[in-house]
Amino acid sequence: MLGILRFILAVMVALSHVGGNFGELWNGVIAVIVFYMISGYAMTGLISKRFPTTNAAFPFYFERIVRLAPQYYFWLMLALIFSLVLKWYPYKVDVFCCLSYEAFAYFTVIPLGLQSYFGSVDALILPQATTLAIEITLYIFSPWILKSLKLSWLAAIISLIIFLATAIGKLPPNTYTYFSSPGPVVFYILGSLLYRKEWVSLSVLVFTLISILIFSLPQRLNTEFLLGVCIGLPLIAFLIRFKPNKIDSAFGDASNGCFLGHGIVFFTLTHFFGEIDNAIYRVIATLLACLAGWLSFYVIEKPTLPFRRLIKSSGGSN
């Protein structure tokens, strides 16, 4: 039943971008943390079932590319058309040209998740792509860290060191724990440990992470991190008890497009109707973003499903 949860999380992210937050909390951040844990859980299952052998890394990468690329480049192209041609998009795009670092970052994706180390990207064409970039960097190491408990712990410890460094003021908070790899890897590992039923490791890691977050609680986003772990992890553990069904799958289908494309929907509405700040507008705008996500799945992503099944069936068996 994780499809419905993924849909709710995508809606939370969308709502956070039209002022639909819970008081001072950024519910979009909470949603992204839970996304990472779901991803760690799902990727551990995918690798163990479909890509278990040592030569299966590249088939795994290929399957992930086929999964992510169509929707991402579809929404990126729409964003570029809306911003550079139609001038509907309010984000800064004047630095975006064929030879710019911004163009390289957006078309290769991964640099967007490493901005703390290699320089920030000035053109905010598709802001949610930063989260996608971090997830892709996690995928790169997944064939190894999700198979070995020792490597999982090594990855988690590196992430915890970053959290601890921000807690004692050695690194700027949020920049390294949320907006750049490998900070968020600890959330990914939590999901992986849940799938593998490594209860002792999971308990120790949760306790350590929560202790660091409480120690540095006044820092921005740490409350969201805590809520993401304390609510999201038990919720995932509960929902995986139920078998997926058609309704769950239908909701899950809309989540990726809603997550990537809601900004384009919102800015299109703003272009035609101006700035509107009320609950009715937020609901209508978010529903339209969900509809756009569902349509983009059926038009862009669904045609790739047979190919993905073929990749999974061949796996690392060759």
N, C-alpha and C positions, 0 to 999 in steps of 0.2 A: 504493500500500500504506500510505497514511497512516491509514486507518481503524484498523488494528491498533495502530499507534503511539498514536493518540489514546486508544484503550481502555486501553493500558498506562499512559499518563500519568494517566488518570482513576483507575485502580487505585492508582497511586503516591500521588495526593492522598488517596484514601480511607484507605490504609494509614497515612499520616502522622498521621491523626486517631484512630488506635487504637494508637499507639505503635510502628508498624512503620517507623521511620526507620532509615537507614544510620548507625549510630553517632550522632555529634553533628550529622550533616547532616539538614536538613529536605528529604526527597525530594519533598515536595509543592511546595516552591518551585522545585526543578529542573524538575518537570513543568510548572508554570505558565509558566516561561520558554520551554520548548519549545512549549507551546500557543500562545504569542504569535507565535513564528516560523512555526508551521504556519498560523496565521490570516493573517499577512501574506502568505504564499505563496498560500494559497487565495483570499483576497480580491482579490489582484492578478489571478489567473486569472479569477475570476468577473467582475470589472469589465471586463477587457480583452475577454472573450468575449461577455458578456451585456449589459453596461451601458457600452458604449464611448463613447457620444455625450455632448455637453455637457448635454443635458436629461435625463440618465438618473440623476441623483442621487436623486431622490425614489422612482423605482421600485426602486432599490437599497436605500434605507432601508426601503421597504415589505416587500421580500423578506426583509430581515434581521429585521424585526419579526415576520413570520409564522414565521420560523425559530426565533426565540428565545423569544417571548412565551408560547406555550402551555405549554412545559415549565417555564419559570421561574414563572409564576403558579400552575401546578399544585402545584409543590413549596412555593411560598410559602404557599398556602392550607393545605396539609397541615401545614406548620410552625406556622401560626397556630392551627389546630384543636388540634394536639397540645399547644401551649404554653398557650393561653388557655382552652381548653375541657376537654381531658383532663388537663392539668397533667403531661404526660410529659416536657416539654422543660426542660432545666436552665438554659437561657440566660435572662438578665434581659429580661423582657417587660412589666414593670409600667408602663413609660413609653410603651408602644405603644398608642396610641388613635387614633381617627379624625382628630383634629385635631393630632396631634403631628408634629414634624419627622421622627421615625423612620418614621411611616406614610408621609409624603410621600416620603421617601428610598427606601423599599423599593418603593413602588408606581410610582415614576417611574424607579427604578434608578440613573440617572446620578449623583445626588449621592453615592452610595456610593463612587464612584471619585474623588471630589473632597474627601474629608474633611479633608485637610491644609490646605485653603484655606477651607472653609465650615463647619467644625465637625464633630466626630465624631458618630457615631450610637451611642447607648447600647444600643439593643436589638439583640442579636445573634440575629436570627431565622433568617437564612440567611447565614452568614459567607462562603460561596463567592460570594455575589452581588457582593462587591467586585471580584473578578476579572472577572466578567461586565460590571460597570459600566465598568471601564477599557476592556474590549474594545469596548463600545458607543461610548465617546468616540472611540476610534480609527476606528470605522466612520464617524462623522460627517464626518471629514476625508478619508476614504479615496478618494472620487471624484476628489480633486485630488492628494493627496500620493502616491498610488500610480500616477498617470499621468505625473507629471513628476519627472525625476531631480533637478532643482533643488529642488523642494518636498520631495522625499524627504530630501534632504540637510539642508534647513532644519529639518525635523522632527527628524531624527537629531541635529543639532547642539544643538538645544534640550534634547533628552534627555541628551546627553553633558555639557552644561553643568551639569545637575542632578546627574549622577553625580560630576562634578568638584567641585562645591560641597560635596557630602557628603564627598568624599575629603579636602578640606582643612578640614573642620569648620565650614563656613558654613551648612550645613543638616543637620538630624538625619538620619542614615542610615536606610535601609529605608522610613521614612515617606514620603519623596518618590520614592525609586527603585523601590519595589515596590507600595506600598499606594495610590498616587495617580497619576493622569495629570498631566503627560505623561511621567513618568519612564520607564515601560516601553516607550515608543514605539520606542526604538532596536531592541528585539528584533523588533518588528513590521516595521520597515523592513528588517532583515536577511532576513527571509523574503521580502519583496517583491523585494529585489535578487536573491535567488536565483532567483525565478521569471523575472525579466527578464534573467537572465544578465549582469548588470552586474558582471563579475568584478573589475575594478579598484576600483570603488566599494565592493563587498562586502569585498574584502581590506583596504582602507584603514579601513573602518568597524570591522571585526572587530579589527584590530590596535590601533586607538585605544581601543576599548572594553576590550579585554583589558588594555591598558597601565594604564588608569585603575583597573580592578578589582584588578590586582596591586599597584598603588601603595597602595591602601587595603584590602588583603586582610584585616587583622585585624578589620575591621568585620563585624558579623553579616550573614549572607546572601550576602556577596560570593563566598565559595567556591561556594555554590549557583549564583550567577549565572554564574561561570566555567564550572562543569561543564555548566550548561544550554546555554551557547553552544558550548563546545568539543566536547561530545558530541552535543548535539541538532542543530546545524547540519549536520555531516557525515552524521549519520544520516538527516536529511530528504533531503539531496542524494542519498543512496544509495537510499532507498526510492522516490523519485519515478521511478526508472528502471523500476519494475514497474507494470504496468497494474492498476487496481483490479479485484477480483473479488467474487463473492458472499460469500465468507468474510470478506474485508476489510471489505466493507460491513456485514455482520452485527455484527462487533465494533465498528465505528465507530458503528453505530446506538445501542449501549448506552452510549457514552461520556458523552454529555451528561447523561442522567438519572442515571448513576452519580456524576458530578461534582457535580451539584446536590443530589441526594437522599440521599447516603450518610450524612450526619449524622442525618437522620430515622430511617433504618434502625438506626444504631448506638444512638441514644438510646431507641428502642423496645425494642431488646434489653436495654439497661441497665435500663429500667423493669421488665421482667419477670424478668430473671435476675440483676440487680445488676452490680457492677463485676467484670469478669473480665479478668485480664491474663496471657494466655499465647498462644503461637503458634497453637494450634488455634482459639481464639476469633477471633483476627484473621483467619485464613483464612476461617472460616465467615461472619463478619460481612461481610467484603469480597465474598465470593461472593453473599451475599444482596443486597448493595448493587448488584452487577452485574446480578442478576436483576431488581431493582426498576428499574434503568435501562433494561433491555431491554423490560420490560413497559410502562414509561411512554412509550417510543418508539412502540410499536405501538398503544397506546390513545390517547395524546395527540398525538404528533407526526406519525405516519404519515398520518393523515387530511388533514393540511395539504399533503402533498407535491404533489398535482395542482395546487393553487392556486399553490404556489411555482413549479412548472414553467411555469404560465401567465404569471406575472409575468416570469420569465426570458425566455420566448419573445417577449414584447412589448417588454421592455427599454426602451431609450430610442429606439425606432424611431418612436414616435408623435409 
